[in-house]
Amino acid sequence: DDAQGIYITSLWAADEASRTATLSTTDTSVKVVGTDGSLDYVEANNGELVIPITGAPVFIYSITPLAVSSIN
């Protein structure tokens, strides 16, 4: 079986504000799943992902570990 490990990173804004998370990655893209069932693919740009977050968690599926660079 060639199954690869998948990392799942969960992010949300604790104060429930709309924010933007910037994460560093070596993946070319990640899958982002919301608690409402929404599904999005986010492409990395120069090793960075920009993902909007709110008070509802999103789950980011990646092949390699992600590191949060900033949340604004």
JOURWO-V294288 format. One record per pair of residues at least 6 apart in sequence whose ideal C-beta (glycine too) atoms are under 8 Angstrom apart, sorted by sequence separation. I is the first residue (numbers start at 1). J is the second residue. If there is no record, write none. Layout:
i->I j->J
i->I j->J
This chain:
i->13 j->19
i->33 j->39
i->34 j->40
i->60 j->66
i->32 j->39
i->42 j->49
i->51 j->58
i->31 j->39
i->32 j->40
i->42 j->50
i->31 j->40
i->32 j->41
i->42 j->51
i->51 j->60
i->11 j->21
i->31 j->41
i->32 j->42
i->30 j->41
i->49 j->60
i->29 j->41
i->30 j->42
i->29 j->42
i->9 j->23
i->29 j->43
i->30 j->44
i->28 j->43
i->29 j->44
i->28 j->44
i->27 j->44
i->49 j->66
i->42 j->60
i->53 j->71
i->25 j->44
i->30 j->49
i->32 j->51
i->36 j->56
i->26 j->47
i->35 j->56
i->48 j->69
i->25 j->47
i->34 j->56
i->35 j->57
i->24 j->47
i->25 j->48
i->34 j->57
i->35 j->58
i->24 j->48
i->25 j->49
i->34 j->58
i->23 j->48
i->24 j->49
i->33 j->58
i->34 j->59
i->22 j->48
i->23 j->49
i->32 j->58
i->33 j->59
i->22 j->49
i->32 j->59
i->21 j->49
i->22 j->50
i->23 j->51
i->32 j->60
i->33 j->61
i->21 j->50
i->22 j->51
i->31 j->60
i->32 j->61
i->20 j->50
i->21 j->51
i->30 j->60
i->31 j->61
i->20 j->51
i->21 j->52
i->30 j->61
i->20 j->52
i->21 j->53
i->30 j->62
i->19 j->52
i->20 j->53
i->18 j->52
i->19 j->53
i->18 j->53
i->19 j->54
i->27 j->62
i->18 j->54
i->27 j->63
i->30 j->66
i->17 j->54
i->23 j->60
i->25 j->62
i->27 j->64
i->16 j->54
i->17 j->55
i->26 j->64
i->16 j->55
i->25 j->64
i->27 j->66
i->11 j->51
i->13 j->53
i->15 j->55
i->12 j->53
i->13 j->54
i->14 j->55
i->25 j->66
i->11 j->53
i->12 j->54
i->13 j->55
i->24 j->66
i->25 j->67
i->12 j->55
i->23 j->66
i->24 j->67
i->12 j->56
i->23 j->67
i->12 j->57
i->23 j->68
i->24 j->69
i->11 j->57
i->12 j->58
i->22 j->68
i->23 j->69
i->10 j->57
i->11 j->58
i->21 j->68
i->22 j->69
i->10 j->58
i->22 j->70
i->10 j->59
i->11 j->60
i->21 j->70
i->22 j->71
i->9 j->59
i->10 j->60
i->21 j->71
i->22 j->72
i->8 j->59
i->9 j->60
i->20 j->71
i->8 j->60
i->19 j->71
i->20 j->72
i->8 j->61
i->9 j->62
i->19 j->72
i->7 j->61
i->6 j->61
i->7 j->62
i->6 j->62
i->7 j->63
i->9 j->65
i->6 j->63
i->7 j->64
i->9 j->66
i->11 j->68
i->5 j->63
i->7 j->65
i->13 j->71
i->4 j->63
i->7 j->66
